[in-house]
Amino acid sequence: MAWQDEFRELFPITREFAYANVAYTSPLAPRVAQATAAFFDGITRARSDKPQWLRDADALRVSLARLIGGDARRVAFMKNTTEGLNTVAQGLDWEEGDNLVLDDQEHPSNALPWLSLRRRGVEIRTVHSRGHDFNVDDIWARVDARTRLIAVSWVQYASGLRIDVAELGRRAAERGIWLVVDGIQGAGLLRAQVDAWGVDAFAFGAHKGLLGPLGVGALHLSPRLLEALDPPYLGPSAVTLVDRSSGEPHMRATDRSDARRLETGNLNYPGIAGWTAAIGLIESVGPERIEPWVLELAGALGDGLRELGLDVVTPRHLPSTTNAVRLSDSAAALARLRRDGVVASAVEGGLLRLSLGPYNNHADVERILRAARGLNH
């Protein structure tokens, strides 16, 4: 595919490695690193232009909202996915006896913010997986009349399990339950439609499938949840200010329907510069091309790993970008793959995680499979 050959050339690491580690972090295209460097170069030359930086940030909001099927006015920039999830967890008005539903497979970033609510009298109702597998029905079985929120990852970080967010959103909307999704493992690789799916909060970072730098992320909110949130901490933003008109200082949010009221102080403008360049790469290809390509590669890799007799634990309800293999010594397997030019991850539970991005191709899949021969012995 011509577009893919050109896209792959943007990532020099592909000339050396079969990089199967986007679930950890994406390698940067040089133009993304250069965009961040150019921002700092401007600062060193006293070219500080905060009004322009804010315009650039708002332009990126538009691109991100378009990419995930949301609304730019409801995108707030965050440090990372974790901050976005905490903003929701700590910003809602919980009552003692409320409960939320959380599965036992979540990354700590999507577990700790919710577990911390026990101190506020919130019950955590746990979905217990079966061999890394659970589905929407399993989640729904934990819902009752006091359930206010469901928190889940679109794609699980360790196993690659992909949840039917659209069906979960439909059920949650019918019951008036908030649906909060950790979207970082899918965003940029899979096509999201967060508003159409009924997702109330979608938190994600730049550094995985969105091909951007570390240290910058975003939170997209439904109108209803945005109105309900009171930020856990405050600082000056485009819509939050100190009103001194009465002689006494008061906090004032000029527009509660603007997600920028959740931001505090200076944004990560260098990160935004790099992320803008990364989103430009995705837009130049067309997101509609990326999902089928990555899923095709991941499917071929999963089939090949199974043919080798390896224990692929990734559930197959919905195709995923990640294949997780259970091994007796995943760390040793990781080191062996690295010697053969394959970059992957070892995650808890004795799993070897192989995750593919749009810069991968079928030659990478073949290289990974050659390196994987004998890993189960």
C-alpha positions in Angstrom: 0.0 0.0 0.0 1.6 3.2 -1.2 0.4 5.4 1.7 1.8 2.9 4.2 5.2 2.8 2.6 5.4 6.6 2.7 4.2 6.7 6.3 6.7 4.1 7.4 9.5 6.1 6.1 8.6 8.9 8.6 9.8 6.6 11.4 13.5 5.8 11.1 13.3 3.1 13.8 11.5 0.8 11.4 14.8 0.5 9.4 16.3 -1.2 12.4 13.6 -2.9 14.5 10.2 -4.5 14.1 8.7 -2.1 16.6 5.7 -3.9 18.3 5.4 -1.7 21.4 2.9 1.1 20.7 0.9 0.0 23.8 3.9 1.3 25.8 4.9 4.3 23.7 5.2 5.2 20.1 8.5 6.1 18.6 8.5 9.7 17.5 8.7 10.7 13.9 11.5 13.3 13.6 9.1 16.0 12.5 7.3 15.6 15.8 10.5 16.0 17.8 11.4 18.9 15.6 8.1 20.7 16.2 8.8 20.5 20.0 12.4 21.6 19.5 11.2 24.5 17.3 9.0 25.7 20.2 11.9 25.7 22.6 14.1 27.4 20.0 11.6 30.2 19.9 11.8 30.6 23.6 15.6 30.8 23.5 15.3 33.6 21.0 12.7 35.5 23.1 9.9 34.8 20.6 7.3 34.2 23.3 3.8 34.6 22.0 1.2 33.2 24.4 -1.8 34.4 22.4 -0.5 32.3 19.4 0.2 29.4 21.7 -3.4 29.5 22.9 -4.7 29.6 19.3 -2.5 26.6 18.4 -3.9 24.8 21.4 -7.5 25.5 20.3 -6.7 24.4 16.7 -5.4 21.1 18.2 -8.7 20.7 20.2 -10.5 20.8 16.9 -8.3 18.1 15.3 -8.6 15.9 18.4 -12.4 16.3 18.6 -12.7 15.4 14.9 -10.5 12.3 15.4 -12.5 10.9 18.3 -16.0 12.0 17.1 -16.5 14.7 19.8 -16.7 18.5 20.2 -13.7 20.8 20.5 -15.5 22.9 23.2 -15.6 19.9 25.4 -11.9 19.0 25.1 -9.6 20.0 28.0 -5.9 19.5 27.9 -4.4 17.4 30.7 -0.9 16.2 31.6 -1.9 12.6 30.8 -4.7 10.1 30.9 -4.4 9.7 34.7 -5.0 13.4 35.3 -8.1 13.3 33.1 -9.5 10.3 35.0 -8.8 11.9 38.3 -10.4 15.1 37.2 -13.7 13.2 36.8 -13.3 11.0 39.9 -12.5 13.9 42.2 -14.8 16.4 40.5 -18.1 14.6 40.9 -20.4 15.1 43.9 -20.5 11.7 45.4 -22.9 10.6 48.2 -22.1 7.9 50.7 -23.7 4.6 49.4 -23.1 5.4 45.8 -21.3 2.8 43.8 -19.2 2.5 40.6 -18.3 -0.5 38.5 -14.7 -1.3 37.8 -13.1 -4.4 36.3 -10.1 -6.2 37.7 -8.0 -5.8 34.6 -7.5 -2.0 34.6 -4.2 -0.2 34.4 -3.4 1.6 37.7 -4.2 4.8 36.0 -7.8 3.7 35.6 -8.0 2.0 39.0 -6.4 4.2 41.6 -8.6 7.3 40.9 -11.7 5.2 41.5 -10.4 3.1 44.4 -9.5 6.3 46.2 -13.2 7.1 46.4 -13.8 4.5 49.1 -12.7 7.1 51.6 -15.7 9.1 50.5 -18.1 6.2 51.1 -18.3 5.0 47.5 -18.6 1.3 47.0 -16.4 -0.3 44.3 -18.2 -3.1 42.5 -15.6 -5.3 40.8 -16.1 -7.2 37.5 -14.0 -10.4 37.9 -12.5 -11.5 34.6 -12.1 -15.1 33.4 -8.6 -15.6 32.0 -8.3 -11.9 31.1 -11.8 -12.0 29.5 -15.0 -10.2 30.3 -17.7 -8.5 28.3 -20.5 -5.9 28.5 -22.9 -8.4 30.1 -20.4 -9.1 32.9 -20.1 -5.3 33.5 -23.8 -4.9 33.5 -24.3 -7.7 36.0 -22.6 -5.5 38.6 -24.9 -2.5 38.1 -27.7 -1.8 40.5 -29.9 1.1 41.5 -27.0 3.0 43.3 -24.6 2.7 40.4 -23.5 6.1 39.3 -20.5 5.4 37.1 -18.8 2.7 35.0 -15.1 3.0 34.4 -13.5 0.8 31.7 -10.7 0.8 29.2 -11.6 0.8 25.5 -8.6 -1.6 25.0 -7.1 -3.3 28.0 -3.4 -2.4 28.4 -2.1 -5.9 29.2 -4.3 -8.4 27.4 -5.5 -6.3 24.5 -9.2 -7.1 25.3 -11.4 -4.6 23.4 -14.8 -3.7 24.9 -17.9 -2.8 22.9 -18.1 0.7 24.1 -21.1 1.6 21.9 -23.2 -1.1 23.5 -22.0 -0.2 27.0 -22.8 3.5 26.3 -26.3 2.7 25.1 -27.1 0.8 28.3 -25.5 3.4 30.5 -27.4 6.2 28.9 -30.7 4.4 29.4 -30.0 4.2 33.2 -28.4 7.7 33.5 -25.1 6.2 34.5 -21.9 8.0 33.7 -19.6 6.1 31.3 -15.9 6.9 31.7 -13.5 5.4 29.2 -9.7 5.2 29.4 -9.1 5.5 25.7 -5.3 5.7 25.4 -4.8 2.2 24.0 -7.2 2.7 21.2 -7.1 6.4 20.2 -5.3 7.0 16.9 -5.4 3.3 16.0 -9.1 2.6 16.1 -11.9 4.9 15.0 -13.8 6.4 18.0 -17.2 8.1 18.0 -17.4 9.1 21.6 -20.6 11.3 21.3 -22.5 8.8 19.2 -21.4 6.0 21.6 -22.7 7.9 24.7 -19.2 8.2 26.3 -19.4 10.8 29.1 -15.6 11.0 29.7 -12.9 9.9 27.3 -9.4 10.3 28.7 -6.3 9.8 26.5 -2.6 10.7 26.1 -0.5 11.6 23.2 2.3 9.1 23.4 0.8 5.9 22.1 -1.4 5.5 19.0 -1.6 9.2 18.6 2.1 9.3 17.9 2.9 12.3 20.0 5.2 13.2 22.9 5.0 12.2 26.5 3.5 14.6 29.1 0.4 15.8 27.3 -3.1 14.4 27.1 -6.7 15.4 26.9 -10.1 14.8 28.4 -13.3 14.9 26.3 -16.6 15.2 28.2 -20.3 14.9 27.4 -22.3 18.2 28.0 -24.1 16.6 30.9 -20.9 15.5 32.7 -19.1 18.7 32.0 -21.9 20.6 33.7 -21.8 18.3 36.7 -18.0 18.5 37.3 -16.4 20.9 39.7 -12.6 20.7 39.2 -10.7 19.2 42.1 -8.2 22.1 41.8 -8.4 25.5 40.2 -6.1 28.0 38.4 -6.5 30.7 35.8 -7.6 29.5 32.4 -9.3 30.9 29.3 -12.7 30.8 31.1 -11.8 30.8 34.8 -10.8 34.1 36.5 -10.8 36.1 39.7 -13.7 38.6 39.7 -12.9 41.7 41.7 -15.9 43.8 40.5 -17.7 43.7 43.9 -14.6 44.8 45.8 -14.1 41.3 47.2 -12.4 38.6 45.0 -14.6 35.8 43.8 -14.0 32.9 41.4 -15.9 33.1 38.2 -16.2 30.6 35.4 -17.5 32.5 32.4 -18.8 29.4 30.6 -19.4 26.1 32.4 -20.0 24.4 29.0 -16.4 25.2 28.0 -14.0 22.4 29.0 -11.2 24.9 29.3 -12.5 25.7 32.8 -10.9 22.4 33.9 -7.4 23.6 32.8 -5.1 25.3 35.2 -2.4 27.8 34.3 0.0 27.3 31.5 -0.7 24.4 29.2 2.1 22.1 28.0 2.7 24.3 24.9 5.8 22.4 23.8 3.9 19.1 24.0 1.0 20.7 22.1 3.4 21.7 19.4 4.7 18.2 19.0 1.2 16.7 19.3 0.0 19.0 16.5 2.6 17.6 14.2 1.8 14.0 15.1 -1.9 14.5 14.5 -1.0 16.1 11.2 0.7 12.8 10.2 -2.5 10.9 11.1 -4.7 13.3 9.2 -2.4 13.2 6.1 -3.0 9.4 5.9 -6.6 9.5 6.8 -7.7 7.8 10.1 -10.1 5.6 8.1 -7.0 3.9 6.6 -5.2 3.3 9.8 -7.7 1.1 11.7 -8.1 -1.6 9.0 -4.4 -1.7 8.4 -3.4 -2.1 12.0 -6.2 -4.7 12.7 -5.1 -6.7 9.6 -1.5 -6.8 10.9 -2.5 -7.7 14.4 -4.9 -10.4 13.2 -2.1 -11.9 11.1 0.3 -11.8 14.0 -2.2 -13.4 16.4 -3.0 -16.2 14.0 0.8 -16.8 13.4 1.5 -16.9 17.1 -1.3 -19.4 17.7 0.1 -21.6 14.8 3.4 -21.6 16.7 1.6 -23.1 19.6 1.9 -20.0 21.8 -0.8 -19.2 24.4 -2.3 -16.0 23.1 -4.6 -14.8 25.8 -6.1 -11.8 24.0 -9.9 -12.4 23.7 -11.3 -12.4 20.1 -14.8 -10.9 20.6 -13.6 -7.7 18.8 -10.4 -7.4 16.9 -7.6 -5.6 18.7 -4.3 -4.0 18.0 -2.5 -6.0 20.7 -1.6 -9.6 21.1 -0.7 -10.8 24.6 1.1 -14.2 25.0 1.4 -16.0 28.4 4.9 -17.4 28.9 6.8 -19.0 31.8 9.5 -16.3 31.6 8.2 -13.2 29.7 11.3 -11.2 30.6 13.7 -13.7 29.1 11.4 -13.9 26.0 11.5 -10.1 25.7 15.3 -10.1 25.8 15.5 -12.8 23.2 13.1 -10.9 20.9 15.2 -7.7 21.3 18.3 -9.6 20.2 16.4 -10.5 17.1 15.4 -7.0 16.4 11.9 -7.0 17.9 10.8 -4.4 20.4 7.9 -5.5 22.7 6.9 -5.3 26.3 6.6 -7.7 29.3 3.7 -6.9 31.5 2.4 -8.4 34.8 0.9 -11.8 34.8 3.7 -13.3 32.8 2.5 -11.8 29.6 4.5 -10.8 26.6 2.7 -7.9 24.8 3.1 -7.3 21.1 1.2 -4.2 19.9 1.3 -2.7 16.4 0.9 0.7 14.9 0.4 2.3 11.4 4.2 2.3 10.7 4.3 -1.5 10.9 3.9 -3.8 7.9 3.7 -7.5 7.0 7.5 -7.8 6.9 7.4 -6.8 10.6 4.9 -9.5 11.3 7.0 -12.1 9.6 10.1 -10.9 11.5 8.3 -11.2 14.8 7.0 -14.7 14.0 10.5 -15.8 13.1 11.8 -14.5 16.4 9.0 -16.0 18.3 9.7 -19.6 17.2 10.6 -21.7 20.2 9.5 -19.1 22.9 7.2 -21.7 24.4 10.0 -24.2 25.0 
